[in-house]
Structures are given as structure tokens and as C-alpha cells.
Amino acid sequence: MKVLFTNPPWYKAPTATQPGWRGVRAGSRWPHTFEVHSHTIKDGMIAELVGGYLPFPVWLATAAAFAKREGFDTVLRDSLSMGETYESFYDFVKDCAPDFVMLESSTPTVRSDLEIAARIRTLVPNVKILFTGLHVEFEQEDFLEAHPEIDYTIYGEYEVPTLKLLCALRDGNDLDDIPALIHRNNGTVKKNKDEPQPANVIKIQKNPFARLPDLSTFPWAERDGLPNLNYFDGVCGLERPQLQLMATRGCPYGCIFCAWPQMLFRGPRYRKRSADDVIDEIKANLAKVPYKSIYIDDDTFNISKEYVLEFSKKMIAAGIGGVIPWSTMGRADLMDRQTLEALRDAGLFSIKYGVESGDQAIIDEIDKRMNVEKNIAMIRLTKELGIRVHLTFTFGLPSDTAETIEATIALACSLPADTVQFSIATPFPGTEMYRMYDEKGWIVSKNWDDYNGSTVAVSRTENFTGAELEAYVAEAYRRFDKAQVERSFSAGQAMEKLRIAAAALSPGDSVVVMQTSRVPLTRWMLSTLQSFGLDVHVVTPMRFKDEFASMVSKDKIHSMTGHSHFSYELNREWASKLRAEHQFKGVFIPYTFESRDGYGEVEQLAEILGGRIVAGITQRGNLFSYAA
């Protein structure tokens, strides 16, 4: 029995007038999209769909590992991490000819995924297809009734039920006892197994959810055959390639917007793998792939202080802590000095903290059960101890007002965060937030395609329209970036370093600043170089070109037409022509982080543009000076 576990393509190609997008689905708490401006296909793969944030599909890979351990002919295909075209994926499915396909879907991808399932069925007519993942309709009987292209759905945490379904199909056993399974029952739904069934009547049967299994019974996620070098969450400057895994699952807190605990775990239960098992998985994978960082993608890693201290100690004993930087997600208010020092000593490079709002009443209202003042104190202590911090904030919470959002933005700007995320509250269907907002009439879209976790509002509140919330997100990013640059450069030391680096240049020389980090940093570098008397040009993706119109004339703003990133292959000819026209004497690069990870193609293009890189500077004010 051949089983295909798949995270199929999800993208839209750009046109001459409209940008396209790439999406992330499996492994993501919030399936969402990123804007893409070009589309280069080679051997069935699209270069622009690979790179940047990409979560490892841990559920899908674990389900595949269960099936492989049980002896099934198991195939795992992650098209998103490959940048695979739809046509290439369909060719693969046809050649593979699986007996069973398991597709991890989600709310914003379900329409697309149903089209994919219908196409799969035309290619492999006798295949059985299972849908599962983060979507409320997967626990409703009428979804299966409305979509004959699908044979089964499983709701909630799906790895163990999927294995039980496969075994039942292989062995010819009844499906009634498989937890969380919805399937077609040829006959009336049984109340008594001995009750006779009328013929030719198709009913939909929904089996109840069962208690979540012990994580000690789980195999390590399957990684063979996956593009393991592509998975990445660069929290505060982590480098790639990156190993992603989970050590714990679940969270006992009650945040009304958090989808995984409500929809996948279906309750507040918190489960831990043994620290030894997690360390062994890390060591085994490090022996296979030259990973440069680790991301532990837990809901709330630091629920148990005892576990965190044990894990930290064993990371050091294993020779990993302090050698390979790692990151995770936790609650700031559960930290204390002992825990943070242990994590620091174990090599914790960065951590994600959810802040959401600076207003305690709003925090209480969304059932986050967090003390704002303790939160702030532990964020500051985390930074004091040398651990980098990523903070998340949310606008459009139930009682948000202009005053509470302004206070939250002010708080974000005052905290020593390395990076931030400002989001619009997205009431994901199936969560308590969705129920609440729907009851109040605040849901403005029930088109599942809109629930892509990006900057588009699918709801409003009593005090805000969706458009107003979108504007607040843009304003918050602008103010945070400006505040961070001012903190890093206010003492004037960075300006003097840059002056020394540019000493070989003469007033009037033409140079280039590349828009390759946050706009305020690029603007600071541009204005500083202008103050040295240099003729400064800017090379930028199209979407940023208006940011510099007040600083330089239009003929000195050079945008990469049709391209959203600094691809060397796509832009080298254009860069050569630009240099020939303007005779640039050098290039300056704003870097987000000191690692300069992901800047290889930027630096290659810089050398074409100006012959040499004069200097680079990071958002923390650290300068890289390059030899002439």
C-alpha cells in the first residue's frame, strides 16, 4: 500500500500589473502568503518561491514516520519547500500512483486544495484521499457530503488517527473506532453493531475525538527526501540551514485567538517529550546535515521550569549548547533569572514572546492570563542577559481603542526588542475569537481565501474598520523601525565609523546604497553619506522606491523592475548597465543582522554595481568595513 503524504503547491504567479504570492501551509500556526514579483521556472521549480520564512511540516513528517515504521510504502512530498509548480506536482503524483493520499490543508488553502484533490483523482482514479489540518470544516459531516472528491477527514491532532486509518484499510477492519475520523458509511450510522443495515444508503459518520497520546510513543519526524536546507525561521538573525523540531505540545493558557490548542489539541493539555529524546533527535540530525542553527517550534516552551532547566543542562552536556545557536517561543511572564541564565548558558540565541497589548484589561479580556508588568520586566532581563528578543503585538482585540493601540505601539517602541511582529487580530474559524466576533457581527469576510494571516483584515471591531486596523499595522512598523534606528545611532559613533570607512572616496563621487534592510536604516545611511558630500544613488525593489523620493531625485532611485528580491541571476545584466551609465565608485549595504545570512546574492550584485563594497552597517549600529 503506497501512501503519499503531501504539502502541495500554493502560489500565484505575478502578472505585468499585479504581484503574485507564495504561501506557507503545513507546519504553520497561521498559514499565510508573501508577495512575489517575478516567476522563474526551471525543471519544474520556481526560484522565487524558495527562501525566507519556511516552517518544517512537523505534523506531516511525523505522520509519515508513523506509516514508515508500520511498514507502509511511504512517500513524503513538500512542494512548498521545493518551490514546485503545480504541473510538476501532478506529474509526480501520476508517476507515483499512490493508493492513498494524505493532504494537510488549512482554511486559506482549502479551496485550492480541493481543486488539487479533484485533479489527483483524475490522475489516479482509485486513490483514497484524506484531508486534515487547520480548518473548521474538517470536523463537520456536511463537508464530506459536499465534496465527493474527498474520502475522509480527520480533525484535531492527526498523526495517530491517520496511522489507525491506514492500518484498518490495509487489514480490512472496521473504521468505527478510529478517533476523530469522518467517513462515509454505506448504510445508516450504527447505534448497535449487530443492527442490520439497509442497502444503498450512504451516511456520513463522525467518530469522537480521543485523549491525546503520550509523545513518548512518537517516532522522530521523517526528513529523508525533503529539502532540509530550505526550512528556516531566522529569529533575530539565526543562520541557515536550520533544524526545526518540537519538544513539547500544547499550552494550558486560554488565549481566545490561538488556533493550535483550540483546534488541534482541543484543550489545554501540555505534553512533553523526554529531554533525552529531543537531544538525541538533534544529535542524529546534526550528524546528517550541517545545520547552523536550531528552532524549537513549541507552543510555549517554558511552561515547565523543571523541564527547561533539565533540557538546558543536557544541551550543554551533549556539546550542543553554546556551540549551535537556537531559538524557541515562550511566555516572558513565566521567566525568572535562574531560567534565563540556564537558557543563555545552553546557547539560547533568541526567543519569541507574545505581548499582544500593553493594556492589562485587554490582556485579561483575551484570556491570556499574563501580567503585563512582569512581562515587561522579563523582556528587559532577557536582553540584559544577552538573549535576543522577538515580540508580537496584535491590533483589533475586542476592546481595543485608539488609546490602547497607541499605548501598545509606544510600548513596542520602548522595549529593547531586536525584531517585532504587528498583526491584525485574525479570528480563525474554529476558535473562541471567531465565535465571539461572529456573534457580534464583526466578521467582514467568510471567504476562506482571505484568512491568510497577512495584513488584510477579515474582521472589524466596535471601534475600528478593517482598513483602520491595516493602517495601524503599517504605522506601527514605521514607528518601531524609526525608534530602533534612533536607539542604535543616537550616540554618533556609527556615523564616525562610516566616515572612516568612506575616507578613500572624494566629494562628488557616485555611490550606491542598497535597500536591503529596514527602510529607516537605509535612509540613515543615505543621509549620512550625503552629509559627506557624496553623490548617493539607491538601488531598491520596486515596492520601496517611494520611500526615498524626498531624499534623492527620481533619476537616482533605481528599482528592480519586476523583481522583489536581489536575485543575482535575474539582475546582474541590469546592474552592469547601471554601473556603466553612472560609474559608481562603491556600494554601501544596510544589513539586518551581524550574521549577514542570506546576503550572498546582494553582495555579488554590489560588486557588479560598484566594483567593491565599501562598508555595511547593521540595525544594531555595527559596521563592516571592506578592504578596497
C-alpha positions in Angstrom: 0.0 0.0 0.0 1.7 3.2 -1.2 0.9 6.3 0.9 1.7 9.8 -0.2 1.9 12.5 2.5 1.8 15.9 0.7 2.1 19.6 1.3 1.1 20.5 -2.3 1.9 23.8 -4.2 0.2 27.0 -3.1 1.2 30.1 -5.1 0.0 32.6 -7.7 2.3 33.9 -10.5 2.7 37.7 -10.9 1.4 39.5 -13.9 2.6 42.6 -15.7 0.3 44.7 -13.4 -0.2 42.6 -10.3 2.3 41.0 -7.9 1.9 37.3 -7.2 2.5 35.5 -3.9 3.9 32.3 -2.3 2.3 30.6 0.6 3.2 28.6 3.7 0.8 25.9 4.9 1.9 22.7 6.7 3.7 23.4 9.9 2.4 27.0 10.2 0.2 28.2 13.0 -1.0 30.9 10.7 -0.9 29.8 7.0 -0.2 32.9 5.1 1.3 34.4 1.9 4.2 36.6 0.9 4.3 38.9 -2.1 6.3 37.8 -5.1 7.1 40.0 -8.2 8.9 37.6 -10.5 8.4 33.9 -11.6 11.3 31.9 -13.0 10.6 28.3 -13.7 13.4 25.7 -14.2 12.9 22.0 -14.2 9.5 22.3 -12.6 10.7 24.6 -9.8 10.2 28.3 -9.2 13.2 30.0 -7.7 11.2 32.9 -6.2 9.1 30.5 -4.1 12.1 29.3 -2.0 13.9 31.4 0.6 12.8 33.4 3.7 10.5 32.1 6.3 9.5 28.4 5.8 8.3 26.2 8.6 9.1 22.5 8.7 5.9 20.4 8.3 6.4 18.6 11.6 2.9 17.0 11.8 3.0 15.8 8.2 6.6 14.4 8.6 5.6 12.7 11.9 2.6 11.1 10.3 4.9 9.8 7.5 7.3 8.5 10.1 4.5 6.5 11.8 3.5 5.0 8.5 7.1 4.2 7.5 7.6 2.5 10.9 4.5 0.4 10.4 5.8 -0.9 7.1 3.8 1.2 4.6 5.4 2.2 1.3 5.7 5.9 2.4 6.4 8.9 0.2 6.7 12.4 1.7 6.4 15.4 -0.7 6.7 19.0 0.5 6.1 21.0 -2.7 6.2 24.4 -0.9 9.7 23.9 0.4 10.8 22.8 -3.1 9.2 25.7 -5.0 7.4 23.1 -7.1 5.0 24.1 -9.9 1.5 22.6 -10.0 2.4 20.8 -13.2 5.5 19.2 -11.7 3.5 18.1 -8.7 0.8 16.5 -10.9 3.5 14.7 -13.0 5.0 13.4 -9.8 1.6 12.1 -8.5 0.9 10.4 -11.8 4.2 8.6 -11.7 4.0 7.8 -8.0 0.5 6.3 -8.4 -0.3 6.2 -4.7 -3.1 4.1 -3.2 -3.7 6.7 -0.5 -3.0 10.5 -0.3 -3.0 12.5 2.9 -3.1 16.2 2.4 -2.5 18.7 5.2 -4.8 21.6 4.3 -5.9 24.8 6.0 -8.6 27.5 6.0 -7.0 29.8 3.4 -5.8 26.9 1.2 -8.9 24.6 1.3 -10.4 25.9 -2.0 -7.2 25.4 -3.8 -6.6 22.0 -2.1 -10.0 20.7 -3.2 -9.1 21.5 -6.8 -5.8 19.7 -6.3 -7.7 16.7 -4.9 -10.0 16.6 -7.8 -7.1 16.6 -10.2 -5.3 13.8 -8.3 -8.4 11.7 -8.6 -8.4 12.1 -12.4 -4.8 11.1 -12.5 -5.1 8.1 -10.0 -8.9 7.2 -10.2 -8.9 4.6 -7.4 -6.9 6.6 -4.9 -8.3 7.3 -1.4 -7.8 10.9 -0.2 -7.7 12.2 3.3 -7.9 15.9 4.2 -6.7 17.1 7.6 -5.2 20.2 9.1 -6.2 23.6 10.5 -9.7 24.1 9.1 -13.0 24.0 11.0 -15.0 22.3 8.2 -12.9 19.2 8.6 -14.9 18.3 11.7 -18.2 18.8 10.0 -20.0 15.9 8.4 -21.5 18.1 5.6 -18.1 18.9 4.3 -17.5 15.3 3.2 -21.1 15.2 1.9 -20.4 18.3 -0.3 -17.1 17.1 -1.6 -17.1 13.6 -3.2 -13.5 14.0 -4.3 -12.6 13.5 -0.6 -12.9 10.1 1.1 -12.0 11.0 4.7 -11.3 13.9 7.0 -9.6 13.7 10.4 -9.9 16.7 12.8 -7.5 17.7 15.5 -4.1 16.2 16.1 -4.0 13.7 13.3 -0.8 11.5 13.3 -2.1 8.6 15.3 -5.7 8.5 13.8 -4.1 8.6 10.3 -2.0 5.6 11.1 -5.0 3.7 12.5 -7.0 4.5 9.4 -4.2 3.2 7.1 -3.9 0.0 9.2 -7.7 -0.5 9.1 -7.8 -0.1 5.3 -4.8 -2.4 4.8 -6.2 -5.1 7.1 -9.9 -4.7 6.1 -11.0 -3.7 9.6 -14.0 -1.5 10.6 -13.5 2.3 10.8 -15.8 2.9 13.7 -13.2 3.0 16.4 -10.7 5.4 14.7 -10.7 8.6 16.7 -11.6 11.9 15.1 -12.3 10.3 11.7 -15.2 11.4 9.5 -16.1 8.9 6.7 -18.8 7.6 4.5 -20.7 4.7 6.0 -22.6 2.6 3.4 -25.7 2.3 5.5 -27.2 4.1 8.4 -24.8 5.1 11.2 -24.7 2.2 13.6 -26.0 2.5 17.1 -25.6 -1.2 17.7 -23.0 -3.1 15.8 -25.4 -6.0 15.4 -28.2 -3.9 14.0 -29.0 -4.7 10.3 -28.2 -2.0 7.8 -30.3 -1.1 4.7 -28.5 -1.3 1.4 -27.5 1.6 -0.9 -27.8 4.3 1.7 -24.7 6.5 2.2 -24.4 8.2 5.5 -21.6 10.3 7.0 -20.2 9.0 10.3 -18.2 11.2 12.7 -16.1 9.4 15.3 -15.4 11.1 18.6 -12.1 12.7 19.5 -9.9 10.6 21.8 -7.4 11.5 24.5 -4.2 12.8 23.0 -1.4 10.2 23.0 1.8 10.2 25.0 4.5 11.9 23.0 7.0 9.2 24.1 5.3 6.8 21.6 6.0 9.1 18.7 8.8 8.5 16.1 11.1 11.3 15.1 9.8 13.3 12.2 10.7 11.8 8.8 13.2 14.0 6.9 14.6 11.8 4.2 13.8 13.1 0.8 12.9 16.6 2.0 14.9 19.7 1.0 16.2 20.1 4.6 18.4 23.0 3.7 15.4 25.2 2.9 13.4 25.3 6.2 14.0 28.5 8.1 12.8 30.8 10.8 15.5 33.4 11.2 14.5 34.6 14.6 16.6 37.7 15.3 19.4 36.7 13.0 19.7 32.9 13.2 21.6 31.4 10.3 20.5 28.8 7.8 20.4 25.9 7.2 18.2 25.3 10.2 16.9 22.3 12.0 13.3 22.7 13.2 11.6 20.3 15.6 9.2 20.2 18.6 10.0 19.3 22.2 6.5 19.9 23.7 3.0 20.4 22.5 0.1 22.3 24.0 -0.4 25.2 26.3 -2.6 25.4 29.5 -3.5 29.1 28.9 -6.7 30.2 27.2 -5.8 32.8 24.6 -9.0 33.1 22.5 -7.2 33.6 19.2 -4.7 30.7 19.4 -5.6 28.1 16.9 -3.4 25.0 17.7 -4.5 24.5 21.3 -8.2 25.0 20.4 -8.4 23.2 17.1 -5.6 20.6 17.0 -5.1 19.7 20.7 -8.7 20.6 21.5 -7.9 21.5 25.1 -5.3 22.9 27.5 -3.3 19.7 27.9 0.5 20.2 27.9 2.7 17.3 26.8 6.5 16.9 26.9 8.9 14.6 25.1 11.8 13.5 27.3 14.7 15.9 27.1 16.9 12.9 26.2 14.8 12.1 23.2 14.8 15.6 21.9 18.6 15.8 22.4 19.1 12.5 20.6 17.0 13.7 17.7 19.0 16.9 17.4 22.3 15.0 17.5 21.2 12.4 14.9 20.1 15.2 12.5 23.3 17.3 13.1 25.3 14.2 12.0 23.4 14.1 8.7 23.1 17.8 7.7 25.4 20.7 8.5 22.8 22.8 10.3 23.9 26.2 11.6 21.0 26.8 13.9 18.1 25.1 15.6 14.5 26.3 16.1 12.3 24.5 18.7 8.8 25.3 17.4 6.8 24.7 20.6 3.6 26.5 21.5 5.1 27.6 24.8 8.5 26.0 25.5 8.8 27.3 29.1 5.6 26.1 30.7 7.6 23.8 33.0 10.6 25.4 34.7 11.9 22.0 35.7 11.8 20.8 32.1 13.6 23.9 30.8 16.4 23.6 33.4 16.8 19.8 32.6 16.8 20.5 28.9 19.4 23.3 29.2 21.7 21.1 31.3 21.5 18.3 28.8 22.1 20.6 25.8 25.4 21.6 27.4 26.3 18.0 28.3 25.6 16.9 24.7 28.1 19.5 23.3 25.3 21.4 21.5 24.6 24.3 23.9 26.9 27.2 23.3 28.1 25.7 20.0 25.0 25.9 17.8 22.7 28.8 18.4 19.0 28.0 18.9 15.7 29.7 19.5 12.2 28.9 20.6 8.9 30.5 21.7 7.8 31.1 25.3 6.0 33.4 27.7 8.0 36.2 29.2 6.0 36.3 32.4 7.0 32.6 33.2 10.7 33.5 33.1 12.9 34.3 36.0 16.7 35.0 36.3 17.6 31.3 37.0 15.7 30.1 34.0 17.0 32.7 31.7 20.6 32.2 32.8 20.3 28.5 32.3 18.9 29.1 28.8 21.7 31.5 28.0 24.3 29.1 29.1 22.7 26.4 27.0 23.2 28.6 23.9 19.7 30.2 23.5 20.3 32.8 20.9 16.8 34.3 20.7 13.3 33.9 21.9 9.8 34.9 20.7 7.5 36.4 23.3 3.8 37.2 22.8 3.0 40.6 24.2 -0.2 41.4 22.2 -1.2 44.5 24.1 0.2 46.9 26.6 -3.2 47.2 28.3 -3.8 44.8 31.2 -7.6 44.9 30.8 -7.3 43.8 27.2 -4.8 41.0 28.1 -7.4 39.8 30.7 -10.2 40.0 28.2 -8.5 37.7 25.7 -7.8 35.2 28.5 -4.0 35.4 28.1 -3.6 35.3 31.9 -0.5 37.3 31.7 0.8 40.1 33.9 1.9 43.0 31.7 4.4 44.5 34.2 6.1 41.1 34.8 6.2 40.6 31.0 8.0 43.9 30.5 10.5 43.2 33.3 11.4 39.8 31.9 11.7 41.1 28.4 14.3 43.6 29.7 16.1 40.9 31.7 16.2 38.6 28.7 18.0 41.3 26.7 20.2 42.2 29.7 21.5 38.6 29.7 22.4 38.7 26.0 19.4 36.8 24.6 17.8 38.4 21.5 14.1 39.1 21.6 11.3 38.9 19.1 8.0 40.4 20.2 4.5 40.0 18.8 1.7 42.6 19.1 -1.9 42.4 17.9 -4.3 45.2 16.9 -8.1 44.8 16.7 -8.6 42.9 20.0 -12.2 43.1 21.3 -12.0 46.3 23.4 -9.1 48.0 21.6 -9.4 51.8 21.3 -7.2 54.4 19.6 -5.7 55.0 23.1 -4.9 51.3 23.8 -3.4 50.8 20.3 -1.3 54.0 20.7 -0.1 52.8 24.1 0.8 49.4 22.6 2.8 51.0 19.8 4.6 53.2 22.3 5.4 50.2 24.5 6.8 48.3 21.5 9.0 51.2 20.6 10.3 51.5 24.2 11.2 47.8 24.6 14.7 46.5 23.7 13.4 44.2 21.0 15.5 43.0 18.1 12.5 42.3 15.9 8.7 42.7 16.2 5.6 41.5 14.5 2.5 43.6 14.4 -0.6 41.7 13.3 -4.3 42.3 12.8 -6.4 40.1 15.1 -7.5 37.2 12.8 -10.4 35.3 14.3 -9.5 31.9 12.8 -12.7 29.8 12.1 -13.0 27.3 14.9 -11.5 29.5 17.7 -13.3 31.2 20.5 -12.3 34.6 19.0 -14.2 33.6 15.8 -17.3 32.6 17.7 -17.2 35.9 19.7 -16.6 38.1 16.6 -19.2 36.3 14.6 -21.8 36.7 17.4 -21.1 40.5 17.5 -21.3 40.8 13.7 -17.7 41.8 13.3 -16.7 39.2 10.7 -16.4 41.1 7.4 -15.4 38.1 5.3 -16.3 34.5 5.3 -14.4 33.8 2.1 -11.8 31.3 3.4 -9.2 32.6 0.9 -9.0 35.8 2.9 -7.8 34.1 6.1 -4.2 34.1 5.1 -2.7 35.6 8.2 -1.3 38.6 6.4 -2.1 42.3 6.7 -5.6 42.1 5.3 -8.3 42.4 8.0 -11.2 39.8 7.9 -12.9 41.4 10.9 -13.6 44.8 12.4 -14.4 45.8 16.0 -16.8 48.2 17.7 -14.1 50.9 17.4 -12.3 50.1 14.1 -12.9 49.2 10.5 -10.6 46.7 8.9 -8.9 49.4 6.8 -8.1 51.4 10.0 -6.5 48.3 11.6 -4.4 47.8 8.4 -3.2 51.4 8.7 -2.3 50.9 12.3 -0.1 47.9 11.4 1.8 49.9 8.8 2.2 52.9 11.2 3.4 50.6 14.0 6.2 49.1 11.8 7.2 52.6 10.7 7.5 54.0 14.2 9.2 50.9 15.6 11.8 50.8 12.8 12.5 54.6 13.3 12.8 54.2 17.1 15.2 51.3 16.8 17.5 53.1 14.4 17.4 56.2 16.6 18.4 54.0 19.6 21.3 52.4 17.7 22.7 55.5 16.1 21.9 58.4 18.5 25.4 58.5 20.0 27.0 59.3 16.7 29.6 56.5 16.9 28.2 54.8 13.8 28.5 58.0 11.8 32.1 58.3 12.6 32.8 54.7 11.8 31.1 55.2 8.4 33.1 58.4 7.8 36.4 56.4 8.4 35.2 53.6 6.1 34.4 56.1 3.3 37.6 58.1 3.7 39.1 57.0 0.4 36.1 58.4 -1.5 36.1 62.1 -2.7 33.2 64.6 -2.5 31.1 64.2 -5.6 31.9 60.5 -6.1 28.8 58.5 -7.1 28.0 55.6 -4.7 25.1 53.2 -4.2 23.1 52.4 -1.1 21.1 49.1 -1.5 17.7 48.9 0.2 18.3 45.5 1.8 17.1 46.1 5.4 14.6 48.3 7.2 13.8 51.5 5.4 14.9 53.8 8.3 18.3 52.2 8.4 18.7 52.7 4.6 17.5 56.3 5.0 20.0 57.0 7.8 22.9 55.6 5.7 21.8 57.6 2.6 21.6 60.9 4.5 24.8 60.3 6.3 26.7 59.6 3.1 25.1 62.7 1.6 26.4 64.7 4.5 30.0 63.6 3.5 29.4 65.3 0.1 28.9 62.0 -1.9 26.5 61.7 -4.8 24.3 58.9 -3.5 22.0 56.7 -5.5 19.6 54.0 -4.2 19.0 50.5 -5.6 15.7 49.1 -4.3 12.9 46.7 -5.0 10.0 48.5 -6.6 7.8 48.4 -3.6 10.2 50.7 -1.6 11.1 53.3 -4.3 8.7 55.9 -3.0 10.3 55.8 0.5 13.4 57.7 -0.8 11.7 60.3 -3.1 12.0 63.1 -0.6 15.8 62.4 -0.2 17.1 62.0 -3.7 15.9 62.8 -7.2 14.0 60.3 -9.2 16.9 59.7 -11.6 18.9 58.4 -8.6 16.4 55.9 -7.4 16.9 52.6 -9.4 14.2 50.0 -8.9 14.5 46.4 -10.0 11.6 46.2 -12.4 9.5 43.1 -11.8 11.7 41.6 -9.1 11.0 41.5 -5.4 14.5 40.4 -4.2 18.1 40.8 -5.1 18.5 37.7 -7.3 22.0 37.7 -8.9 20.9 35.8 -12.0 17.9 38.0 -12.6 19.6 41.3 -12.0 23.3 41.1 -12.9 22.9 42.3 -16.5 20.7 45.2 -15.3 23.3 46.0 -12.6 26.2 46.0 -15.2 24.3 48.5 -17.4 23.6 50.7 -14.4 27.3 50.9 -13.4 28.3 51.6 -17.0 25.9 54.5 -17.0 26.8 56.1 -13.7 30.4 55.0 -12.9 29.7 54.2 -9.3 32.8 54.2 -7.0 31.5 51.8 -4.4 28.4 50.3 -2.7 27.1 50.5 0.9 24.9 47.8 2.3 22.5 48.0 5.3 22.4 44.6 7.0 19.6 43.4 9.3 21.8 41.2 11.4 25.5 40.7 12.0 25.5 37.2 10.6 24.7 38.6 7.1 22.9 35.4 6.5 21.0 35.5 3.2 23.0 38.4 1.8 25.2 36.4 -0.6 23.4 37.5 -3.8 23.2 41.1 -2.5 27.0 41.2 -2.1 27.5 39.7 -5.6 25.3 42.3 -7.2 27.0 45.1 -5.1 30.4 44.1 -6.6 28.9 44.4 -10.1 27.3 47.8 -9.3 30.2 49.5 -7.7 33.2 47.3 -8.2 33.6 46.9 -4.5 31.6 47.1 -1.2 32.9 50.0 0.8 31.0 49.2 4.1 28.0 47.7 5.6 26.1 48.5 8.8 23.6 46.6 10.8 20.4 47.8 12.6 22.4 47.5 15.9 24.9 50.0 14.7 27.7 47.5 14.0 29.8 48.4 10.9 31.6 46.1 8.5 34.4 47.8 6.6 35.6 46.1 3.4 39.2 46.3 2.0 39.5 48.3 -1.2 
